[in-house]
Amino acid sequence: MKSLTVKIIALVTTAALLLSVLIGVLSISTSRRFTDEQAKENLLISTYNYADDMDLMLYMIEQSVDSLSAMTLSTIKDFSKFKSSEEYVDECTAALETAALTLAEHTKGAMTAYIRYNPEFTDPTSGLFYSKSGDSFEALEPTDFSMYDKSDLAHVGWYYIPVNAGEPIWMDPYLNENINVYMISYVVPLFIDGESVGIVGMDIDFSVIEEAVNSAKVYDSGYTYLTNASDMLLVHKEYDTGTMLSEVDADAAALLADPEKADTVDTSSSTVKVYTPLHNGMKLVLTVPRAELFTNTYSMIVRIVGAIILALLIVMVVATIMGSRMAKPIRQVTGIVQNTAAFDFKSTAGGDKLCSLNDETGDMARAVRQMRKELRKMVNLISSSCTALNENIDNLLQSSNHVNMMTENNSAVTEELSAAMMQTSDSTDKIKETIVRLQQNAQSIQQLSGESRKLSQGLTDNAERLSENTREATRQTQSMYEQVKKDTAIAIEHSKAVAKINELTEAIARISEQTNLLALNASIEAARAGEAGRGFSVVATEISALAGQTNQTVESINSTVAEVHTAVSDMVKCLDTLMEFINNKILPDYDSFNTVGHKYQEDSSVMSASMSQVADSIRELVDALNEISKTVSDINDMVRESSEGIQRIAEETSDMAEETGNNSQFAMNSKDTVQELFSIVGQFKM
């Protein structure tokens, strides 16, 4: 199972086998069920067909006998006369001769046809009896009932059994010893008003029924047999007539004893049986070996199994071909992978064809090609890196040697430089002391200039406050002046309103005069009107009195307005005097104060500016000295640090020279490693 082809064949074959078995089982089950049902249905159809033929033959016999029975009853029109008159019996018998003969001749298998009357009230040999001789029927003398007792069923049972049964009956087959022929009889008893008249019957050659039963062939060895209603064998190819079925085939007897199993196929034994009852109570049984009945089923199963085997063979052949075709490119890809494992990166034949495949093998081939391509790049890159690394190591060795020499020279120079830096440090300490004294003097001058600046600033602030106060007083005086001026204008305007009041009082006085005149006219008219105008006269009197009051009120208003007008005129004069004083005296004085304060402020500002310049110059000097002091301190620190750094450089230079020697050793070791990489790269076949 190591070969992929074998695995593919095994996988496909197993899948096909499982699928074939599944399909085969389903097909066999379905087909078997179908063919079994079809076989059973065919067997039932055959049974029905044979039963129909038997029923038709028996029905024709019954129809002939029933017709003759009906004719007999219709011929006997007077039953009482029939019982008492032998001549009437003969007359009726003669009327039935032609019909009986005709029906016997047209009934298949009929050997005799007879009409027999009740021997209790007719002659013992009365009636008709036709017997077939050759191809025709001849009339014979009927059996003499006086010769036999009623209980002698062997000789006269054909009469008394149907009469006692009271219904038509098929007699069991019997051997007619006179002609040595097995016969079966169908007899119909005749009754009029419940009283027996006689019987009408026919004897049928039993060989006709045997032939009909034995001619029913089922498959190769199947056969048909006939029983009566009591399951006694009437026709059977292996057993004699009269044998009870239960004695020779208990299973069949049990089947026929169950009416519910009629028209059903019994497959419980090796012999399949089906029976159907005939209309006269007989039972037609078909039996066939199970193998013959289901031969189509077995044949179909064999064909299905053969088809499955053939399909498996075809699948194995196809799987072999497909497995070989699928395994071939995989083997080629495996060879390429093996070459890759052996560091062989040379192009292989058929690689393009493998990569052109559109299946998983093609994907794998393309992936391997990409991997080999990337590996080639990596090998080339390693080779290039080894070359560059080798060159870099050579350069590193040269550089290390050169640095070693330089570090030795630097060590000596740094020692000399360290001594010079120590001398410089001493000089900077002396400069620093001098600058400290300058800084102290400059700070004293700065303090004095600061105090002067504060004094000038105080003067400036006082002048500013004086100027501000003067401006505030001027502003308030100006505001007061404007408000007084505004109020004066309003008062003057209101004095004009007093003049308007005078005009109104004059108008009211004129209205009062007209009202008084109107009241006088009204009094005159009321006097003219006499008694009718008395009420109007009262109104006129009241209006006249109201006009008088109005004149008095107007005079009082005029007096008051005159006083108000005088007071307003005096107030206006006072306001004019006040406004002139403020405008001519107070405001010019405030302007002078403002000018002086402003001048004072300008002088103090000039002084403050001068002192600020002096303070700024001193501050700049102090800042410069501080900067110099800081610079000198930094130089001193730098010189000290430089001296220490140079000392460390000298020490580290010695260490670097030692490390440079170590680098040279490392470079030599790396060179050996590069040689090993070159030997590894040399193993790849590009």
C-alpha positions as CSV (number, residue, x, y, z in Angstrom):
1,M,0.0,0.0,0.0
2,K,3.0,2.3,-0.3
3,S,2.2,3.1,-4.0
4,L,-0.1,6.1,-4.6
5,T,-1.5,4.2,-7.6
6,V,-2.4,1.3,-5.4
7,K,-4.0,3.6,-2.8
8,I,-6.1,5.3,-5.5
9,I,-7.2,2.0,-7.0
10,A,-8.0,0.7,-3.5
11,L,-9.9,3.9,-2.6
12,V,-11.9,4.1,-5.8
13,T,-12.6,0.3,-5.8
14,T,-13.7,0.4,-2.1
15,A,-15.9,3.4,-2.8
16,A,-17.3,1.7,-5.9
17,L,-17.8,-1.6,-4.1
18,L,-19.6,0.1,-1.3
19,L,-21.7,2.1,-3.7
20,S,-22.4,-1.0,-5.9
21,V,-23.3,-3.0,-2.8
22,L,-25.6,-0.3,-1.6
23,I,-27.2,0.2,-5.1
24,G,-27.3,-3.6,-5.6
25,V,-29.0,-4.3,-2.3
26,L,-31.5,-1.5,-3.0
27,S,-32.0,-2.8,-6.6
28,I,-32.3,-6.4,-5.6
29,S,-34.7,-5.5,-2.8
30,T,-36.8,-3.3,-5.0
31,S,-36.6,-5.6,-8.0
32,R,-37.3,-8.7,-5.9
33,R,-40.3,-7.0,-4.3
34,F,-41.5,-5.9,-7.7
35,T,-41.0,-9.2,-9.4
36,D,-42.4,-11.1,-6.5
37,E,-45.5,-9.0,-6.6
38,Q,-45.6,-9.3,-10.4
39,A,-45.3,-13.0,-10.2
40,K,-48.0,-13.2,-7.5
41,E,-50.2,-11.0,-9.6
42,N,-49.6,-13.1,-12.7
43,L,-50.4,-16.2,-10.7
44,L,-53.7,-14.7,-9.5
45,I,-54.6,-13.5,-13.0
46,S,-53.9,-17.1,-14.3
47,T,-56.1,-18.5,-11.5
48,Y,-58.9,-16.0,-12.3
49,N,-58.7,-16.9,-16.0
50,Y,-58.9,-20.6,-15.4
51,A,-61.6,-20.1,-12.8
52,D,-63.6,-18.0,-15.2
53,D,-63.3,-20.7,-17.9
54,M,-64.5,-23.3,-15.3
55,D,-67.3,-21.1,-14.1
56,L,-68.4,-20.4,-17.7
57,M,-68.5,-24.1,-18.5
58,L,-70.4,-24.9,-15.3
59,Y,-72.6,-21.9,-15.7
60,M,-73.7,-23.1,-19.2
61,I,-74.6,-26.5,-17.7
62,E,-76.5,-24.8,-14.9
63,Q,-78.2,-22.5,-17.4
64,S,-79.4,-25.4,-19.5
65,V,-80.8,-27.3,-16.5
66,D,-82.3,-24.2,-15.0
67,S,-84.0,-23.4,-18.3
68,L,-85.4,-26.9,-18.5
69,S,-86.6,-26.6,-14.9
70,A,-88.4,-23.4,-15.6
71,M,-90.0,-24.9,-18.7
72,T,-91.2,-27.9,-16.7
73,L,-92.8,-25.7,-14.0
74,S,-94.4,-23.5,-16.6
75,T,-95.8,-26.6,-18.5
76,I,-97.5,-27.9,-15.4
77,K,-100.2,-25.4,-15.2
78,D,-102.5,-27.5,-13.0
79,F,-100.5,-29.1,-10.3
80,S,-103.5,-30.9,-8.7
81,K,-104.5,-32.4,-12.0
82,F,-100.9,-33.3,-12.5
83,K,-100.9,-35.3,-9.3
84,S,-104.2,-37.1,-10.2
85,S,-104.2,-37.6,-14.0
86,E,-101.6,-39.9,-15.6
87,E,-102.8,-38.6,-19.0
88,Y,-102.1,-35.0,-18.0
89,V,-98.6,-36.1,-16.8
90,D,-98.0,-37.7,-20.2
91,E,-99.3,-34.6,-22.0
92,C,-96.9,-32.4,-20.0
93,T,-94.0,-34.8,-20.6
94,A,-94.6,-34.8,-24.3
95,A,-94.6,-31.0,-24.4
96,L,-91.1,-31.0,-22.8
97,E,-89.4,-33.6,-25.0
98,T,-88.2,-31.2,-27.7
99,A,-86.9,-28.7,-25.2
100,A,-85.0,-31.3,-23.2
101,L,-83.4,-32.8,-26.3
102,T,-82.4,-29.4,-27.7
103,L,-80.8,-28.3,-24.4
104,A,-78.9,-31.6,-24.1
105,E,-77.5,-31.3,-27.6
106,H,-76.3,-27.8,-27.0
107,T,-74.7,-28.3,-23.6
108,K,-71.0,-29.1,-23.7
109,G,-70.1,-32.4,-22.1
110,A,-73.8,-33.4,-21.5
111,M,-74.2,-37.2,-21.4
112,T,-77.8,-37.4,-20.2
113,A,-80.7,-35.1,-19.7
114,Y,-83.7,-36.1,-17.6
115,I,-86.9,-35.0,-16.0
116,R,-88.2,-37.2,-13.3
117,Y,-91.5,-36.8,-11.3
118,N,-92.3,-37.5,-7.7
119,P,-93.0,-41.3,-7.6
120,E,-95.4,-40.7,-4.7
121,F,-98.2,-39.5,-7.1
122,T,-96.9,-40.5,-10.6
123,D,-95.8,-43.7,-12.3
124,P,-92.4,-45.0,-11.0
125,T,-91.0,-44.7,-14.6
126,S,-92.7,-41.4,-15.4
127,G,-90.6,-38.6,-16.9
128,L,-88.0,-38.2,-19.6
129,F,-84.5,-39.7,-20.0
130,Y,-82.2,-38.9,-22.9
131,S,-78.8,-40.6,-23.2
132,K,-76.0,-39.8,-25.6
133,S,-75.1,-42.5,-28.0
134,G,-72.4,-41.5,-30.3
135,D,-73.0,-38.0,-31.5
136,S,-76.8,-38.0,-30.8
137,F,-79.2,-38.4,-27.9
138,E,-81.8,-41.2,-27.8
139,A,-84.8,-41.6,-25.5
140,L,-84.5,-44.4,-22.9
141,E,-86.9,-45.7,-20.3
142,P,-86.3,-43.9,-17.0
143,T,-85.2,-45.8,-13.9
144,D,-88.0,-47.6,-12.1
145,F,-88.2,-46.1,-8.6
146,S,-90.2,-49.1,-7.4
147,M,-87.1,-51.3,-7.6
148,Y,-85.1,-49.2,-5.1
149,D,-85.7,-47.9,-1.6
150,K,-85.3,-44.2,-0.8
151,S,-82.3,-45.0,1.3
152,D,-80.5,-46.6,-1.6
153,L,-78.5,-43.6,-2.4
154,A,-76.2,-45.6,-4.7
155,H,-79.0,-46.1,-7.2
156,V,-81.5,-43.3,-6.5
157,G,-79.4,-40.8,-4.5
158,W,-79.3,-38.6,-7.6
159,Y,-83.0,-38.0,-7.0
160,Y,-83.5,-37.9,-3.2
161,I,-80.3,-36.0,-2.3
162,P,-81.4,-32.8,-4.2
163,V,-85.0,-33.2,-3.1
164,N,-83.9,-33.5,0.5
165,A,-81.5,-30.5,0.1
166,G,-84.3,-28.4,-1.4
167,E,-81.9,-26.5,-3.7
168,P,-79.9,-27.1,-6.9
169,I,-76.9,-29.2,-6.2
170,W,-73.8,-30.5,-8.0
171,M,-73.5,-34.2,-7.3
172,D,-70.0,-35.7,-6.7
173,P,-68.4,-37.6,-9.6
174,Y,-69.4,-41.2,-10.0
175,L,-68.6,-44.0,-12.3
176,N,-71.5,-45.0,-14.6
177,E,-70.9,-48.7,-14.8
178,N,-73.3,-49.2,-17.7
179,I,-71.1,-47.1,-20.0
180,N,-67.9,-47.1,-17.8
181,V,-67.7,-43.3,-17.7
182,Y,-67.2,-41.0,-14.8
183,M,-70.0,-38.5,-14.6
184,I,-70.9,-35.5,-12.6
185,S,-74.5,-34.4,-12.2
186,Y,-76.2,-31.0,-11.8
187,V,-79.8,-31.5,-10.4
188,V,-82.5,-28.9,-9.7
189,P,-85.4,-30.0,-7.5
190,L,-88.9,-28.8,-8.6
191,F,-91.4,-27.5,-6.0
192,I,-94.9,-26.1,-6.4
193,D,-96.4,-24.5,-3.3
194,G,-93.6,-26.2,-1.3
195,E,-94.5,-29.6,-2.5
196,S,-92.0,-31.7,-4.5
197,V,-92.8,-32.1,-8.1
198,G,-89.6,-33.9,-9.1
199,I,-86.2,-33.0,-10.5
200,V,-84.5,-31.8,-13.6
201,G,-80.9,-32.7,-14.2
202,M,-78.0,-33.5,-16.6
203,D,-75.1,-35.9,-16.3
204,I,-71.9,-34.3,-17.5
205,D,-68.9,-36.3,-18.8
206,F,-66.4,-35.7,-16.0
207,S,-63.6,-36.0,-18.5
208,V,-64.6,-32.6,-19.9
209,I,-64.0,-31.0,-16.5
210,E,-60.8,-33.0,-16.0
211,E,-59.5,-31.8,-19.4
212,A,-60.3,-28.2,-18.5
213,V,-58.6,-28.5,-15.1
214,N,-55.5,-30.4,-16.4
215,S,-55.1,-28.1,-19.4
216,A,-54.4,-25.2,-17.0
217,K,-50.6,-25.2,-17.1
218,V,-48.6,-22.9,-14.8
219,Y,-44.9,-22.4,-15.6
220,D,-43.0,-25.6,-16.2
221,S,-44.1,-27.9,-13.5
222,G,-47.0,-26.1,-11.9
223,Y,-50.5,-27.5,-12.2
224,T,-54.2,-27.0,-11.3
225,Y,-56.6,-29.2,-9.3
226,L,-60.2,-29.0,-8.3
227,T,-62.0,-29.8,-5.1
228,N,-65.6,-29.7,-4.0
229,A,-66.9,-27.6,-1.2
230,S,-65.8,-30.2,1.4
231,D,-62.2,-30.1,0.1
232,M,-62.5,-33.5,-1.5
233,L,-60.4,-33.9,-4.5
234,L,-62.3,-33.9,-7.8
235,V,-59.5,-33.5,-10.2
236,H,-55.8,-34.0,-9.4
237,K,-53.0,-35.3,-11.5
238,E,-51.5,-37.3,-8.6
239,Y,-54.4,-38.4,-6.5
240,D,-57.7,-40.2,-7.3
241,T,-61.0,-38.5,-7.3
242,G,-62.7,-38.8,-3.9
243,T,-59.5,-38.5,-1.9
244,M,-59.7,-35.9,0.9
245,L,-57.2,-33.1,0.6
246,S,-56.3,-33.2,4.2
247,E,-55.0,-36.8,3.8
248,V,-52.4,-35.9,1.2
249,D,-51.6,-32.1,1.7
250,A,-52.3,-30.7,5.2
251,D,-50.9,-27.3,4.3
252,A,-53.2,-27.0,1.3
253,A,-56.2,-28.2,3.3
254,A,-55.5,-25.6,6.0
255,L,-55.3,-23.0,3.3
256,L,-58.6,-24.0,1.7
257,A,-60.3,-24.1,5.1
258,D,-59.7,-20.4,5.6
259,P,-62.1,-18.3,3.5
260,E,-60.1,-15.2,4.1
261,K,-57.1,-16.6,2.3
262,A,-59.1,-17.1,-0.9
263,D,-57.6,-15.2,-3.9
264,T,-54.3,-14.8,-2.0
265,V,-50.9,-16.2,-2.8
266,D,-49.5,-18.5,-0.1
267,T,-45.7,-18.5,-0.2
268,S,-45.2,-20.1,3.2
269,S,-43.8,-23.3,1.8
270,S,-41.6,-24.4,-1.0
271,T,-44.7,-24.8,-3.2
272,V,-46.7,-21.7,-3.8
273,K,-50.5,-22.1,-3.7
274,V,-53.5,-20.0,-4.6
275,Y,-57.1,-21.0,-4.7
276,T,-60.3,-19.3,-5.8
277,P,-63.8,-20.6,-5.1
278,L,-66.1,-21.2,-8.0
279,H,-69.7,-20.0,-8.0
280,N,-71.0,-23.5,-7.4
281,G,-68.8,-24.0,-4.2
282,M,-66.0,-25.9,-5.9
283,K,-62.5,-24.6,-5.4
284,L,-59.9,-24.3,-8.1
285,V,-56.3,-24.5,-6.8
286,L,-53.1,-23.5,-8.6
287,T,-49.8,-24.8,-7.3
288,V,-46.3,-24.0,-8.6
289,P,-42.8,-24.6,-7.2
290,R,-41.4,-21.5,-5.5
291,A,-38.3,-21.5,-7.6
292,E,-40.3,-21.5,-10.8
293,L,-42.6,-18.7,-9.6
294,F,-39.8,-16.5,-8.7
295,T,-37.4,-17.5,-11.4
296,N,-37.5,-14.0,-12.9
297,T,-36.5,-12.6,-9.5
298,Y,-33.6,-15.0,-9.3
299,S,-32.6,-14.2,-12.8
300,M,-32.8,-10.5,-12.2
301,I,-30.7,-10.9,-9.0
302,V,-28.1,-12.8,-11.0
303,R,-28.1,-10.0,-13.7
304,I,-27.8,-7.3,-11.0
305,V,-24.9,-9.1,-9.3
306,G,-23.2,-9.7,-12.7
307,A,-23.7,-6.0,-13.5
308,I,-22.2,-5.0,-10.2
309,I,-19.1,-7.3,-10.8
310,L,-18.7,-5.9,-14.3
311,A,-19.0,-2.4,-13.0
312,L,-16.4,-3.1,-10.4
313,L,-14.0,-4.5,-13.0
314,I,-14.6,-1.4,-15.1
315,V,-14.0,0.8,-12.1
316,M,-10.8,-1.0,-11.3
317,V,-9.5,-0.6,-14.8
318,V,-10.5,3.1,-14.9
319,A,-9.0,3.6,-11.4
320,T,-5.8,2.0,-12.5
321,I,-5.5,4.2,-15.5
322,M,-6.5,7.3,-13.5
323,G,-4.2,6.4,-10.6
324,S,-1.3,5.9,-13.0
325,R,-2.0,9.3,-14.7
326,M,-2.4,11.0,-11.3
327,A,0.7,9.4,-9.8
328,K,2.9,10.1,-12.8
329,P,3.1,13.9,-12.2
330,I,3.4,13.3,-8.5
331,R,6.4,11.0,-9.0
332,Q,7.9,13.7,-11.2
333,V,7.4,16.3,-8.6
334,T,8.8,13.9,-6.0
335,G,12.0,13.5,-8.2
336,I,12.3,17.3,-8.3
337,V,11.9,17.5,-4.5
338,Q,14.6,14.8,-4.1
339,N,16.9,16.7,-6.4
340,T,16.3,19.8,-4.3
341,A,17.1,17.8,-1.2
342,A,20.4,16.8,-2.8
343,F,21.1,20.6,-3.5
344,D,20.6,20.1,-7.2
345,F,18.9,23.2,-8.5
346,K,19.3,22.5,-12.2
347,S,16.3,22.8,-14.5
348,T,14.4,19.5,-15.0
349,A,12.8,18.3,-18.2
350,G,9.0,18.4,-18.1
351,G,8.9,21.0,-15.4
352,D,6.9,23.5,-17.6
353,K,4.4,20.8,-18.4
354,L,3.9,20.0,-14.7
355,C,3.4,23.7,-13.9
356,S,0.8,24.0,-16.6
357,L,-1.5,21.5,-15.0
358,N,-4.7,23.0,-13.5
359,D,-5.1,20.5,-10.7
360,E,-3.5,20.2,-7.2
361,T,-0.5,18.5,-8.8
362,G,0.1,21.7,-10.9
363,D,-0.3,23.8,-7.8
364,M,2.3,21.6,-6.0
365,A,4.7,21.8,-9.0
366,R,4.4,25.6,-9.2
367,A,5.0,25.8,-5.4
368,V,8.1,23.6,-5.7
369,R,9.3,25.7,-8.7
370,Q,8.8,28.9,-6.6
371,M,10.6,27.3,-3.7
372,R,13.6,26.3,-5.9
373,K,13.6,29.8,-7.3
374,E,13.7,31.3,-3.9
375,L,16.4,28.8,-2.8
376,R,18.5,29.8,-5.8
377,K,18.2,33.4,-4.8
378,M,19.1,32.6,-1.2
379,V,22.2,30.6,-2.3
380,N,23.3,33.3,-4.7
381,L,22.6,35.9,-1.9
382,I,24.7,33.7,0.5
383,S,27.5,33.5,-2.0
384,S,27.5,37.2,-2.7
385,S,27.3,37.9,1.1
386,C,30.2,35.6,1.7
387,T,32.3,37.4,-0.9
388,A,31.4,40.8,0.5
389,L,32.0,39.6,4.0
390,N,35.4,38.3,3.1
391,E,36.3,41.6,1.6
392,N,34.9,43.5,4.6
393,I,37.0,41.3,6.9
394,D,40.2,42.0,5.0
395,N,39.4,45.7,5.1
396,L,38.6,45.3,8.8
397,L,41.9,43.8,9.5
398,Q,43.7,46.6,7.7
399,S,41.6,49.2,9.5
400,S,42.2,47.6,12.8
401,N,46.0,47.7,12.3
402,H,45.9,51.3,11.3
403,V,43.6,52.2,14.2
404,N,46.0,50.5,16.6
405,M,48.9,52.6,15.4
406,M,46.7,55.8,15.6
407,T,45.6,55.0,19.1
408,E,49.2,54.7,20.3
409,N,50.0,58.1,18.9
410,N,46.7,59.6,20.3
411,S,47.6,58.3,23.8
412,A,50.9,60.3,23.8
413,V,49.2,63.5,22.5
414,T,46.4,63.3,25.0
415,E,48.8,63.1,27.9
416,E,50.6,66.3,26.7
417,L,47.2,68.0,26.1
418,S,46.1,67.1,29.6
419,A,49.1,68.9,31.2
420,A,48.4,72.1,29.1
421,M,44.8,72.0,30.1
422,M,45.8,72.0,33.8
423,Q,47.8,75.2,33.3
424,T,44.8,76.8,31.5
425,S,42.6,76.0,34.5
426,D,44.9,77.9,36.9
427,S,44.8,81.0,34.7
428,T,41.0,81.0,34.4
429,D,40.7,80.8,38.2
430,K,42.6,84.2,38.5
431,I,40.4,85.8,35.9
432,K,37.4,84.6,37.7
433,E,38.4,86.3,41.0
434,T,38.9,89.7,39.2
435,I,35.4,89.4,37.5
436,V,33.9,88.8,40.9
437,R,35.2,92.1,42.3
438,L,33.8,93.9,39.2
439,Q,30.5,92.3,39.7
440,Q,30.3,93.6,43.3
441,N,31.0,97.2,42.3
442,A,28.5,97.1,39.5
443,Q,25.9,95.7,41.8
444,S,26.4,98.7,44.2
445,I,25.9,101.2,41.4
446,Q,22.9,99.3,40.2
447,Q,21.4,99.7,43.7
448,L,21.9,103.5,43.7
449,S,20.4,103.9,40.3
450,G,17.5,101.8,41.4
451,E,16.8,104.1,44.4
452,S,16.9,107.2,42.1
453,R,14.6,105.5,39.7
454,K,12.2,104.9,42.5
455,L,12.2,108.6,43.5
456,S,11.6,109.8,39.9
457,Q,8.9,107.2,39.6
458,G,7.3,108.6,42.8
459,L,7.4,112.2,41.3
460,T,5.9,110.9,38.1
461,D,3.1,109.1,40.0
462,N,2.3,112.3,42.0
463,A,2.2,114.4,38.8
464,E,0.0,111.8,37.2
465,R,-2.4,111.8,40.2
466,L,-2.5,115.7,40.2
467,S,-3.2,115.8,36.5
468,E,-5.8,113.1,36.9
469,N,-7.5,114.9,39.7
470,T,-7.5,118.2,37.7
471,R,-9.0,116.4,34.7
472,E,-11.6,114.8,37.0
473,A,-12.6,118.1,38.5
474,T,-12.7,119.8,35.1
475,R,-14.8,116.9,33.8
476,Q,-17.2,117.1,36.8
477,T,-17.5,120.9,36.5
478,Q,-18.1,120.7,32.8
479,S,-20.7,118.0,33.5
480,M,-22.4,120.1,36.1
481,Y,-22.3,123.1,33.8
482,E,-23.9,121.1,31.0
483,Q,-26.5,119.7,33.4
484,V,-27.4,123.2,34.7
485,K,-27.4,124.6,31.2
486,K,-29.7,121.8,30.2
487,D,-32.0,122.3,33.2
488,T,-32.1,126.1,32.6
489,A,-33.2,125.5,29.0
490,I,-35.9,123.2,30.2
491,A,-37.1,125.7,32.8
492,I,-37.2,128.4,30.2
493,E,-39.1,126.1,27.9
494,H,-41.6,125.4,30.8
495,S,-42.0,129.2,31.3
496,K,-43.3,129.3,27.8
497,A,-45.9,126.7,28.9
498,V,-47.1,129.2,31.5
499,A,-47.8,131.6,28.6
500,K,-49.9,128.8,27.0
501,I,-51.8,128.5,30.2
502,N,-52.7,132.2,29.9
503,E,-54.0,131.5,26.4
504,L,-56.1,128.6,27.7
505,T,-57.6,130.7,30.5
506,E,-58.5,133.4,27.9
507,A,-60.2,130.8,25.8
508,I,-62.1,129.5,28.9
509,A,-63.1,133.1,29.7
510,R,-64.5,133.5,26.2
511,I,-66.4,130.2,26.5
512,S,-67.8,131.4,29.9
513,E,-69.0,134.7,28.3
514,Q,-70.7,132.8,25.5
515,T,-72.2,130.4,28.0
516,N,-73.5,133.3,30.1
517,L,-74.9,134.8,26.9
518,L,-76.5,131.5,25.9
519,A,-78.0,131.2,29.4
520,L,-79.5,134.7,29.1
521,N,-81.0,133.9,25.8
522,A,-82.4,130.7,27.2
523,S,-84.0,132.6,30.1
524,I,-85.6,135.0,27.7
525,E,-87.0,132.2,25.6
526,A,-88.2,130.4,28.7
527,A,-90.0,133.5,29.8
528,R,-91.6,133.6,26.4
529,A,-92.6,130.0,26.6
530,G,-94.4,130.6,29.9
531,E,-95.3,127.6,31.9
532,A,-94.0,125.2,29.3
533,G,-90.5,126.8,29.5
534,R,-90.2,126.8,33.2
535,G,-88.0,123.7,33.4
536,F,-85.8,125.1,30.7
537,S,-85.6,128.4,32.6
538,V,-84.2,126.5,35.6
539,V,-81.6,124.9,33.4
540,A,-80.7,128.3,31.9
541,T,-80.3,129.7,35.4
542,E,-78.0,126.9,36.4
543,I,-75.9,127.3,33.2
544,S,-75.6,131.1,34.0
545,A,-74.5,130.3,37.5
546,L,-71.9,127.8,36.1
547,A,-70.6,130.5,33.7
548,G,-70.2,132.9,36.6
549,Q,-68.2,130.2,38.6
550,T,-66.1,129.6,35.5
551,N,-65.2,133.3,35.2
552,Q,-64.2,133.4,38.9
553,T,-62.0,130.3,38.4
554,V,-60.4,131.8,35.3
555,E,-59.5,135.0,37.3
556,S,-58.0,132.9,40.1
557,I,-55.9,130.9,37.5
558,N,-54.7,134.1,35.9
559,S,-53.6,135.5,39.2
560,T,-51.7,132.3,40.1
561,V,-50.1,132.1,36.6
562,A,-48.9,135.7,36.9
563,E,-47.2,134.8,40.2
564,V,-45.6,131.7,38.6
565,H,-44.5,133.7,35.6
566,T,-42.8,136.2,37.9
567,A,-41.0,133.4,39.9
568,V,-39.8,131.7,36.7
569,S,-38.5,135.0,35.3
570,D,-36.5,135.5,38.5
571,M,-35.1,131.9,38.4
572,V,-34.0,132.3,34.8
573,K,-32.1,135.4,35.7
574,C,-30.3,133.6,38.5
575,L,-29.4,130.7,36.3
576,D,-28.0,132.9,33.6
577,T,-25.8,134.6,36.3
578,L,-24.6,131.1,37.5
579,M,-23.8,129.9,34.0
580,E,-21.8,133.0,33.2
581,F,-19.7,132.5,36.4
582,I,-19.0,128.9,35.7
583,N,-18.1,129.6,32.2
584,N,-15.9,132.6,32.8
585,K,-14.3,131.8,36.1
586,I,-14.3,128.2,37.1
587,L,-13.6,126.4,33.8
588,P,-10.6,128.6,32.9
589,D,-9.1,128.0,36.3
590,Y,-9.4,124.2,35.9
591,D,-7.8,124.5,32.5
592,S,-4.8,126.2,34.1
593,F,-4.5,123.5,36.8
594,N,-4.6,120.9,34.1
595,T,-1.8,122.5,32.1
596,V,0.4,122.9,35.2
597,G,-0.2,119.2,36.2
598,H,0.5,118.1,32.7
599,K,3.8,120.0,32.6
600,Y,4.8,118.6,36.0
601,Q,4.0,115.1,34.7
602,E,6.2,115.6,31.6
603,D,9.2,116.8,33.7
604,S,8.9,113.8,36.0
605,S,8.5,111.5,33.0
606,V,11.7,112.9,31.5
607,M,13.6,112.4,34.8
608,S,12.2,108.8,35.2
609,A,13.2,108.0,31.7
610,S,16.7,109.2,32.3
611,M,17.1,107.2,35.5
612,S,15.6,104.2,33.7
613,Q,18.3,104.5,31.0
614,V,21.0,104.7,33.7
615,A,19.5,101.6,35.4
616,D,19.3,99.8,32.1
617,S,22.9,100.5,31.3
618,I,24.1,99.4,34.8
619,R,21.9,96.3,34.5
620,E,23.4,95.5,31.1
621,L,26.9,95.9,32.6
622,V,26.0,93.6,35.5
623,D,24.5,91.1,33.1
624,A,27.7,91.3,30.9
625,L,29.9,90.7,34.0
626,N,27.7,87.9,35.1
627,E,27.9,86.4,31.6
628,I,31.7,86.8,31.6
629,S,31.9,85.3,35.0
630,K,29.7,82.4,33.9
631,T,31.7,81.9,30.8
632,V,34.9,81.9,32.7
633,S,33.4,79.5,35.1
634,D,32.2,77.3,32.2
635,I,35.7,77.5,30.7
636,N,37.2,76.5,33.9
637,D,34.8,73.6,34.2
638,M,35.3,72.7,30.6
639,V,39.0,72.8,31.0
640,R,38.8,70.6,34.1
641,E,36.4,68.2,32.4
642,S,38.5,68.3,29.3
643,S,41.5,67.4,31.3
644,E,39.6,64.6,33.0
645,G,38.2,63.5,29.6
646,I,41.6,63.6,28.0
647,Q,42.9,61.4,30.8
648,R,40.0,59.0,30.2
649,I,40.6,59.1,26.4
650,A,44.2,58.2,27.1
651,E,43.0,55.3,29.2
652,E,40.3,54.3,26.8
653,T,42.8,54.6,23.9
654,S,44.9,52.0,25.5
655,D,41.8,49.8,26.0
656,M,40.8,50.4,22.4
657,A,44.2,49.3,21.2
658,E,43.7,46.1,23.2
659,E,40.1,45.7,21.8
660,T,41.5,46.4,18.3
661,G,43.7,43.4,18.8
662,N,40.7,41.3,19.8
663,N,38.9,42.6,16.7
664,S,41.7,41.3,14.6
665,Q,41.3,37.9,16.2
666,F,37.6,38.0,15.6
667,A,38.1,39.0,12.0
668,M,40.4,36.1,11.5
669,N,37.8,33.8,13.0
670,S,35.1,35.3,10.7
671,K,37.4,34.7,7.8
672,D,37.5,31.0,8.7
673,T,33.7,31.0,8.9
674,V,33.4,32.6,5.5
675,Q,35.6,29.8,4.1
676,E,33.2,27.3,5.6
677,L,30.2,29.1,4.0
678,F,32.0,29.0,0.6
679,S,32.4,25.3,1.0
680,I,28.7,24.9,1.8
681,V,27.7,27.1,-1.2
682,G,29.9,24.9,-3.4
683,Q,27.7,21.9,-2.6
684,F,24.7,23.6,-4.5
685,K,24.5,22.8,-8.2
686,M,23.1,25.8,-9.9
